[in-house]
Amino acid sequence: MNDPIITQVPAMCAPENLKKQELVAQVNYLQDTLLRQGQTLHEVNTKLAEMCITAHQLASCLYALVDSYDVNDREAIAVQLQRLSERRQAFKKPEVH
């Protein structure tokens, strides 16, 4: 993963030297940049929430599978394995022909 790169906007080092129009342009640029970063963070947050839900569901299936194994309930083991198999097939990517 790439580390964030923090750079100072050169024009904003000395805003008092900018004309009003240049200052407005720089502020608009910064606002646009912040908006795009906020949208990206929201998308990443949504994906992470989906991944957490998936991980929780898989953990529940695995716990149920282990509990069924502990009591030697073959029927419950088969049910849990079938659920895991169906879930894996749902996520399976199509193969290239």
N, C-alpha and C positions, 0 to 999 in steps of 0.2 A: 504494500500500500504506500502511496506517495505521501510524504509529509507536506503539510500546508506551507506554502511560500507566502511570507508576509512582506509586502513591499509598500513603501510609502508613495503616494501619488506625488510626483515631483511638483506639479503645479500647486498642490495644496501645502507645500512647505512654507510658502510665504503668500498666503491668500491676500494680504494687504496690497501686494503688487499687481493683482489681477484687476482687470476691468470688470464691471458689473456683469456684462454679457459672458465673459470667460468664466467668472465665478459661478454663474447660474448653470452654464454648460457642465462644469466640473461636478457640481452638486447633483445635477440630473444624471450624470454618468454614474456617480456613486450610488444613487438611489436605485438605478436600474440594476447595477451589480448586486446590491443587497437583495433586491427582489428575486433575481435569478438564483442567488445562493439560498434564499429562504425556500424557494420552490424545490430546489434540489434536496435540501435537508428534509423537507416534508416527504418527498418521494422515498428517500432512504429510510426515514422513520416508518413509513407505511410498509415497506418491504421487510424491515426488521420485525415489525409486529406480526406480519404474516408468518415469518420464519419461526418466531416464538410460539405461535399457535400450533404450527406443524410439529415442532419439537415436543410440545406438551402432549399433543395427540399421540405421537409415536411413543413417547414415554409411557403413556397410559396403556397402550397396547402391549408394550414390552412387560410392564409390571403385571398385567393380567396374564400374560403368557407364562411368566415365571411362577406366579401364584398357582396357575393351573398345573404346571409341572411339579410343583412342590406337593400337591395333593394327588398327583398322578391321575388327573382327570383328562383322559385322552380326547374326549369329545370337546371340551373347552379349549384344549391345546389346538385341535384342528380348526376350531372357529377363529381363534386368534391368529393362527398362521394364514388362514384364508383372508382375513381382514388385511393383514400385512401384505399378502400377495396382491390383492386387489389395489391396495394403495400404491404399491410399487409399479404395477402395470399402468395406473393412471398417470404416473409421473414419467413413464418411459418415453424417451424421445424417439421419433420415427427414424428408422434406419435408412441410409442412402442406398438406392438400388444400383 
